[in-house]
Amino acid sequence: TPALCAAAEATGPEAMQGMNNWAGWLLTAVLLHPNSDELWAHTALLPHHLPDQTPLTVQLLPVPEAAGETEAPAVQQQDEALRQAVEASFRWKNPRTALQKIPAKVSVSAVAHAARPVALERPAFLQKGGMTGAERGTAIHAFMQSVPFDGPAPDLQAEVQRQKDRKLLDPALADKLDLERVQPFFESSVWRRIRAARRVLREEPFITALPAARVTPEAAGCEAEVLVQGIADLVLVFDDHAEICDYKTDASRDPDFYKKEYAAQLQLYRHAFALRLGVPVTRLTIYSFTLQQEIDIPLQPA
């Protein structure tokens, strides 16, 4: 303490470094002055002075009672305001927390089938044909992607050979292609509308912005948007409207299965293309190569 340092004349750097503040240094110097007896009276030590002729007056002033009474409530009020601010900070929750769980850009299938149960398929070596349903579906999609739509219905065998020759279709997929499933497509109303359309878009990529709440229910109430990308199998554009048809190769023979599983996906397609085609999308359908028929998907309000 300053009194101990003054009594021992410990005023060197080592002693002064032990002080907690500047006041300790000043008080040590004052205690060593001959006029500091009033300060020494408040210690348990005998006064110790160094000769000094510098004029110095030491006077202890009592703390005004009025000042103490007025300051205390102000300090209490300030502490209460600080406490409330700290509690409010801990209670705050980021309204965009749900966005941390989804990427800035997702695929349509990820959005449409976020809650879809996982369907496990037998491994290829357990299947008679040695090829999974997904691979057979890939073969049909690859074939349909390159079939000419600007002429009459093609000879399928000749078209397969043409695609193989031009390396449009992998030979392994071509050998497994079930043309009996494909042939009815070129006799369907879809094919007739293809021939009548003013413009036909195939494997058409798109990207659009959707409210985050449509991507995940956890983002309900969040105004942020998420980019959604996808590829539409077939878009038919007429003078006053457009139609979207999606190819499906699922094994199910229940039309309601396709409506339940893919309605959300087609609605997203409609939302995306309505913004870029300039005409309303008035029809959504699925062509099932298993059922060999077209399935209408009911339109939802935009």
Number of C-alpha atoms within 10 A of each C-alpha: 14 22 25 14 20 21 16 9 16 15 15 9 8 9 14 18 11 12 13 10 10 9 10 17 19 11 17 21 18 21 25 23 22 17 18 20 17 13 16 16 11 9 11 9 11 11 19 17 18 12 8 11 9 9 8 12 9 13 9 7 6 6 8 8 8 8 9 10 10 10 10 11 11 11 11 11 11 11 12 12 11 12 12 10 12 11 10 11 10 8 8 8 9 6 12 16 11 16 19 9 11 13 10 12 14 16 13 24 17 15 17 19 14 11 9 9 7 7 5 6 11 10 10 13 10 11 12 8 10 12 16 17 17 11 15 18 20 15 23 23 16 18 23 17 16 16 16 11 16 9 7 10 16 14 9 16 9 10 15 21 15 15 18 17 12 9 10 16 21 15 16 10 19 19 11 15 20 15 14 11 15 18 16 14 20 16 12 14 12 19 16 13 15 20 17 13 16 12 13 19 14 16 16 13 11 15 17 19 14 17 17 23 18 15 22 16 10 15 21 15 12 15 12 13 17 19 17 23 20 20 16 21 18 20 25 22 23 18 10 10 15 24 21 22 23 21 18 18 20 16 12 12 13 10 15 12 12 20 18 10 12 19 21 18 19 25 19 21 25 24 16 20 22 17 12 11 13 13 16 18 24 14 17 21 23 22 20 23 23 15 18 18 16 19 18 16 20 14 15 9 5 7
